Every structure is written in structure tokens, then in C-alpha cells.
């Protein structure tokens, strides 16, 4: 645990920095909210046909990325679009994908790397991206070391063991040339390490449940961890962990992290439902630019609780779906030989 005046001042400065980054987007979000509120989108309002399927289920893993989903439900955006939405929590992306395939869910939110990997498999389900949920910003994904560590730069991570959240859809695959990325976190981090001149075959990656990362770092089981919020905040406040590398910097700056998906077969049959869902999400994504709106959702017990909600670093909640931006993830995956064939993301975008 960090203690003493210097650490208290550092923590205070960090909190101020986090708040200033979150608050800086508020003005732009107000403008976006006004624009969205004044636009008519097909599939909503009295002039358009009501959605064919009005009750839907969204598969999710509660976290920072899906805050607008809960915001849309709480503030009645789905109801205004003629939808009754049930949010079903799952422990892995794989279980979300299964739910989509069996009809247990009609939409799912998850990281692009896992969904693109699933789409690349021979028996791919045929996903469509409905909305871009969450993009990276500075300090939302970091490589952290324990206090007193002699590892203070990215190059010093060479030969070290790094703990990461365990793989979900992409299998852990260690080769003679190094471990292939097995998650969005390892994909971004390996790219950042490569740009820093660190040989990837020199890193000993240790996948584990995200809840064990801090203890593994504190006990010396690993020399560093790859973490996202709220694990970053917890590691800093609980054991005084420090950042060695921002995983989403350089080539991975503003990297799209999470998106909303549905099956192409569902979108073809229930187009008006997808349009209504997309419209409600767009309003919520714009509203999420206001720090208080996101913090009020994150303060719930489903997410992280009141104490941490106002202090975690947030990425951005896009209000537009840009295929060229999402293509960056697919291109990065191809560069690490994670895909059998290149994915044209533009063909996966719901229009």
C-alpha cells in the first residue's frame, strides 16, 4: 500500500489528471447529444414501422465499456425506441457468442479481437457490427510493475514474466518465435513492445483470471501485469503499482476496443429492431461523454461501486461507426498471424 505525503500527493495529482481528462469531453458530448436528439433515424418514431421484435436480450460482461448500454436502459432510450431490453451477464465472450448462436441473445458487446477471431473460423457465425462501443485513450490499458521494481522502462521488460487476463475466444499459443496474442490486451501490448524494440520471444506471458493479477504482481509471481480499469486503479491504490508502458500508444493509439455485434441472419430478418437498438445506443453513447452519466452507471454494484467510479480513467464512447477505424484491429491481428485470411471489416458493418 502506498503511504506518506509524497504518495498522497501523487495519488491526488493522478486523480485530478483523471478527472480533467474525463471532464474535457463534456462540452463535445453536450453538442453530440443535441445533434442526436434532433435527428430522425429510420426505425423510430411514429412515422416508421414498429420493430418486428420488440423484446431483446443483450449479452454483456459488466465493465467500463458497456456503461452506455446500462445508461440507455436506465434512462429509457430503449423504451423510446420501442424496445424492451434484457441485459444478460456472461463470464466470457465465448459464452456470449454461444448465446447469439442459440438465440439466447440477439446482441452482444465484446472486444473486437475475440469477435474477429471467431468470424475468421471455418464455421464462422456471420457477425455484423452494430455500433462501436469503446475506444482507447491514454492510460486505459497499461503495463504495471510493483513498487521498488527495477523495471522502469519498456526495454527492461525483456526476459520478464508478465501477467495478463486469461484468454477467452483466442487460444493461448506459445511458439518458438514467441507467444501469439490471445486477447485484445496482449495484441495491443505486443504491438507497443515491438515498437519499443523489445523482442516478443523474450517475454514470458502468464494468462490468469483478472482478479488474480494484483496479487500475482505483489507476490512476485510476475514482474509486471497488463491491466485495464478498474484493475489499474486498484493496483495503484492497493500496492502502489506504477506504469511502465501505455499499451494503447503509438500504433495502437485510440485503438477500438469493444463493439456491439449481432448475427447477419438476425439483422436481415429484423432490420427495424437493429435500427431501433442502434439509435438508442447512439443517444446513450453521446450521453456517455458526460462524466457524471458514466460515473453514475459505474457506481452501481453491477460494475465497480461508488468509491472507484469517479477515479478510473475512461476511454472514449464513439458516436459514429467508422469501418476504417475498426479495420486497424483486423490489420493488427493479421500482422501477428492471428487470422487465416484478412477480414474486410466494411463488409461486417450493419448499414
C-alpha positions as a printed Julia matrix, in Angstrom:
351×3 Matrix{Float64}:
   0.0     0.0     0.0
   1.32    3.46   -0.83
   1.7     5.79    2.15
   3.35    9.02    3.12
   2.99   12.65    1.87
   4.73   12.05   -1.45
   2.45    9.14   -2.32
  -0.62   11.03   -1.17
   0.31   13.98   -3.37
   0.98   11.64   -6.33
  -2.37    9.95   -5.88
  -4.07   13.35   -5.65
  -2.38   14.56   -8.83
  -3.37   11.34  -10.6
  -7.0    11.77   -9.55
  -7.02   15.36  -10.76
  -5.49   14.24  -14.05
  -8.12   11.55  -14.45
 -10.95   13.99  -13.72
  -9.6    16.58  -16.11
  -9.35   14.01  -18.92
 -12.91   12.84  -18.3
 -14.27   16.35  -18.0
 -12.63   17.63  -21.16
 -15.05   15.62  -23.29
 -18.15   17.04  -21.62
 -18.61   20.06  -23.92
 -18.34   17.96  -27.04
 -20.74   15.38  -25.62
 -23.4    18.06  -24.96
 -23.21   19.1   -28.6
 -23.43   15.48  -29.75
 -26.43   14.87  -27.51
 -28.22   17.87  -29.01
 -27.49   16.68  -32.53
 -28.67   13.15  -31.82
 -31.8    14.39  -30.09
 -32.71   16.47  -33.14
 -32.22   13.75  -35.76
 -34.82   11.31  -37.01
 -33.48    7.83  -37.63
 -35.41    5.15  -39.53
 -36.95    2.59  -37.22
 -38.01    5.07  -34.57
 -40.88    7.48  -34.13
 -44.48    7.34  -35.31
 -43.57    7.69  -38.99
 -41.68    4.39  -39.1
 -42.86    0.84  -38.65
 -42.5    -0.54  -35.16
 -39.67   -3.06  -34.64
 -40.7    -6.58  -35.63
 -39.16   -7.97  -32.45
 -39.7    -5.64  -29.5
 -38.17   -7.7   -26.68
 -34.47   -8.47  -26.99
 -31.57   -9.72  -24.89
 -28.07   -8.23  -24.92
 -25.14  -10.37  -23.77
 -22.55   -8.41  -21.81
 -19.67   -8.57  -19.36
 -20.13   -5.62  -16.98
 -17.25   -3.17  -17.23
 -16.27    0.31  -18.32
 -17.03   -0.37  -21.99
 -20.71   -1.2   -21.62
 -21.71    1.77  -19.43
 -23.83    3.32  -22.25
 -25.8     0.07  -22.55
 -26.94    0.38  -18.96
 -27.41    4.12  -19.42
 -29.77    3.52  -22.35
 -31.77    1.07  -20.29
 -31.91    3.26  -17.18
 -32.8     6.49  -18.97
 -35.47    4.99  -21.2
 -33.69    5.29  -24.56
 -34.59    1.72  -25.45
 -38.17    2.24  -24.35
 -38.41    5.38  -26.51
 -37.21    3.27  -29.46
 -39.97    0.74  -28.84
 -37.72   -1.9   -27.28
 -37.75   -3.9   -24.07
 -34.12   -4.82  -23.37
 -32.85   -7.51  -21.02
 -29.14   -7.4   -20.21
 -27.72  -10.84  -19.52
 -24.26  -11.05  -17.98
 -21.79  -13.69  -19.18
 -18.33  -14.59  -17.9
 -16.65  -14.94  -21.32
 -17.0   -13.76  -24.91
 -17.28  -17.41  -25.94
 -20.46  -17.77  -23.91
 -21.81  -14.57  -25.44
 -21.16  -15.95  -28.92
 -22.92  -19.19  -27.99
 -25.92  -17.2   -26.76
 -26.1   -15.37  -30.09
 -25.97  -18.64  -31.98
 -28.69  -20.32  -29.93
 -30.99  -17.3   -29.84
 -30.41  -16.73  -26.13
 -29.29  -13.21  -27.04
 -29.82  -11.01  -30.08
 -26.93   -8.62  -29.47
 -23.62   -8.83  -27.63
 -20.87   -6.44  -26.59
 -17.3    -7.65  -26.55
 -13.78   -6.91  -27.68
 -13.08   -6.78  -31.39
 -10.15   -9.19  -31.31
 -12.27  -12.06  -29.95
 -15.19  -11.44  -32.31
 -12.96  -11.01  -35.37
 -11.15  -14.22  -34.46
 -14.48  -16.06  -34.21
 -15.57  -14.58  -37.54
 -12.39  -15.92  -39.14
 -13.07  -19.54  -38.15
 -14.32  -22.02  -40.8
 -17.74  -22.29  -39.12
 -18.0   -18.54  -38.57
 -21.43  -17.34  -37.45
 -21.59  -14.28  -39.72
 -21.35  -11.29  -37.37
 -22.32   -7.72  -38.09
 -21.0    -4.75  -36.11
 -23.94   -2.63  -34.95
 -22.06    0.09  -33.03
 -18.57    0.99  -31.88
 -18.78    0.8   -28.09
 -15.45    1.87  -26.63
 -12.1     3.14  -27.93
  -8.77    3.5   -26.18
  -7.43    6.7   -24.67
  -4.21    7.36  -22.73
  -3.84    5.19  -19.61
  -6.82    2.89  -20.15
  -4.54   -0.12  -20.73
  -1.15   -0.24  -19.07
   1.77   -2.47  -18.21
   2.32   -2.03  -14.48
   5.16   -3.02  -12.15
   5.27   -3.31   -8.37
   6.75   -0.53   -6.21
  10.52   -0.83   -5.89
  10.8    -2.75   -9.13
  13.99   -2.29  -11.12
  11.87   -2.41  -14.29
  11.2     1.2   -15.18
  11.22    1.17  -18.98
   9.64   -0.96  -21.69
  13.03   -2.33  -22.79
  13.66   -3.65  -19.28
  10.64   -5.93  -19.65
  12.78   -8.16  -21.87
  13.07  -11.6   -20.3
  10.41  -10.86  -17.69
   7.15  -12.61  -16.83
   4.05  -10.51  -17.5
   0.64  -11.43  -16.14
  -2.37  -10.82  -18.37
  -6.11  -11.52  -18.26
  -6.62  -15.1   -19.44
  -7.67  -15.84  -23.0
 -11.34  -16.13  -23.88
 -12.03  -16.87  -27.56
  -8.46  -16.76  -28.92
  -6.4   -19.74  -27.67
  -3.11  -19.31  -25.83
  -0.45  -20.33  -28.36
   3.22  -20.26  -27.45
   5.64  -20.83  -30.35
   9.4   -20.77  -30.81
   9.05  -17.21  -32.07
   7.1   -16.12  -29.03
   3.54  -16.28  -27.78
   0.91  -15.12  -30.25
  -1.52  -12.51  -28.88
  -4.52  -14.19  -27.28
  -6.62  -11.16  -26.33
  -7.09   -7.51  -27.22
  -4.82   -6.65  -24.27
  -1.94   -8.82  -25.48
  -2.5    -7.69  -29.07
  -2.1    -4.02  -28.17
   0.71   -4.63  -25.68
   2.79   -6.78  -28.03
   2.46   -4.11  -30.69
   3.62   -1.43  -28.24
   6.5    -3.6   -27.03
   7.57   -4.33  -30.6
   7.6    -0.61  -31.37
   9.77   -0.11  -28.29
  12.31   -2.61  -29.64
  11.51   -5.47  -27.26
  11.86   -8.94  -28.84
   8.49  -10.61  -28.35
  10.03  -14.06  -27.89
  11.77  -12.7   -24.8
   8.52  -12.15  -22.89
   7.07  -14.87  -20.7
   3.32  -14.27  -20.83
   1.25  -15.57  -17.9
  -2.52  -15.65  -18.53
  -4.64  -15.72  -15.37
  -8.03  -14.54  -14.09
  -8.08  -10.74  -13.96
  -8.93  -10.89  -10.25
  -5.54  -12.53   -9.56
  -3.34  -10.03  -11.38
  -2.67   -7.68   -8.47
  -1.8   -10.45   -6.02
   0.46  -12.11   -8.6
   2.34   -8.82   -9.03
   2.55   -8.14   -5.31
   3.77  -11.67   -4.5
   6.42  -11.63   -7.23
   4.85  -14.39   -9.31
   5.22  -11.99  -12.26
   7.35   -8.89  -12.74
   4.62   -6.91  -14.48
   0.95   -7.12  -15.43
  -1.18   -5.87  -18.3
  -4.26   -4.23  -16.82
  -7.32   -2.17  -17.72
  -9.72   -0.29  -15.49
 -10.69   -0.78  -12.74
  -7.68   -3.08  -12.17
  -5.28   -0.21  -12.93
  -6.82    1.99  -10.25
  -6.91   -0.89   -7.75
  -3.27   -1.83   -8.39
  -2.15    1.78   -7.94
  -4.06    2.38   -4.74
  -3.68   -1.04   -3.13
   0.01   -1.8    -3.77
   1.4     1.37   -5.35
   1.89   -0.13   -8.82
   3.42    2.15  -11.45
   3.07    2.36  -15.24
   5.94    1.17  -17.41
   4.17    1.2   -20.76
   0.91    2.55  -22.16
  -0.31   -0.35  -24.3
  -2.52    1.93  -26.39
   0.06    4.36  -27.67
   1.85    4.9   -30.95
   0.42    2.46  -33.5
  -2.32    1.44  -31.05
  -3.3     4.98  -30.03
  -7.12    5.31  -29.88
  -7.46    1.65  -30.85
 -11.08    0.44  -30.98
 -11.53   -1.97  -28.08
 -15.16   -3.08  -27.85
 -18.17   -3.16  -30.13
 -21.8    -4.31  -30.31
 -22.45   -7.32  -32.54
 -25.4    -9.24  -33.92
 -25.78  -12.07  -36.42
 -26.25  -11.16  -40.06
 -29.2   -13.56  -40.24
 -30.92  -11.74  -37.39
 -30.26   -8.31  -38.91
 -31.69   -9.45  -42.24
 -34.9   -10.69  -40.64
 -35.34   -7.97  -38.01
 -33.77   -4.92  -39.62
 -36.09   -2.45  -37.87
 -35.16   -3.96  -34.5
 -31.46   -3.49  -35.2
 -32.07    0.09  -36.34
 -34.02    0.86  -33.17
 -31.32   -0.69  -30.97
 -28.6     1.2   -32.84
 -30.49    4.5   -32.5
 -30.96    4.13  -28.74
 -27.29    3.22  -28.3
 -26.19    6.26  -30.29
 -28.07    8.52  -27.88
 -26.52    6.72  -24.9
 -23.02    6.88  -26.4
 -23.4    10.66  -26.79
 -24.7    10.96  -23.23
 -21.72    8.93  -22.0
 -19.43   11.83  -22.97
 -20.65   13.47  -19.76
 -18.54   12.2   -16.88
 -21.39   12.16  -14.36
 -23.54    9.99  -16.61
 -20.89    7.29  -16.9
 -19.88    7.52  -13.25
 -23.47    7.06  -12.1
 -23.62    3.78  -14.04
 -20.19    2.58  -12.94
 -21.1     3.33   -9.31
 -23.67    0.52   -9.36
 -22.91   -2.8    -7.69
 -23.1    -4.49  -11.11
 -19.98   -2.56  -12.11
 -17.42   -1.26   -9.62
 -19.14    0.62   -6.8
 -19.27    4.27   -5.79
 -15.76    4.54   -4.34
 -13.93    3.78   -7.57
 -16.37    5.09  -10.18
 -15.19    8.7   -10.14
 -11.47    7.91  -10.23
 -10.94    5.39  -13.01
  -9.55    6.55  -16.34
 -12.06    6.35  -19.17
 -11.58    5.83  -22.88
 -13.97    7.29  -25.44
 -17.51    6.27  -26.36
 -17.77    6.82  -30.14
 -20.95    8.18  -31.7
 -20.05    7.04  -35.21
 -19.19    3.66  -36.69
 -16.12    4.01  -38.91
 -15.09    0.82  -40.74
 -11.62    2.21  -41.47
 -11.01    2.63  -37.76
 -12.17   -0.9   -36.9
 -10.02   -2.21  -39.73
  -6.98   -1.25  -37.65
  -7.77   -4.09  -35.24
  -8.14   -6.63  -38.04
  -4.92   -5.42  -39.68
  -3.05   -5.68  -36.39
  -4.34   -9.23  -35.91
  -3.2   -10.16  -39.41
   0.27   -8.75  -38.72
   0.56  -11.2   -35.82
  -0.79  -14.11  -37.91
  -3.96  -14.4   -35.84
  -6.25  -14.55  -38.87
  -6.33  -17.21  -41.58
  -7.48  -14.68  -44.16
  -7.67  -10.87  -43.99
 -11.02   -9.52  -42.79
 -12.72   -6.71  -44.67
 -14.45   -5.03  -41.75
 -16.54   -2.81  -44.02
 -18.47   -5.92  -45.04
 -19.23   -6.66  -41.38
 -20.75   -3.26  -40.62
 -24.54   -3.06  -40.35
 -25.91   -0.5   -42.78
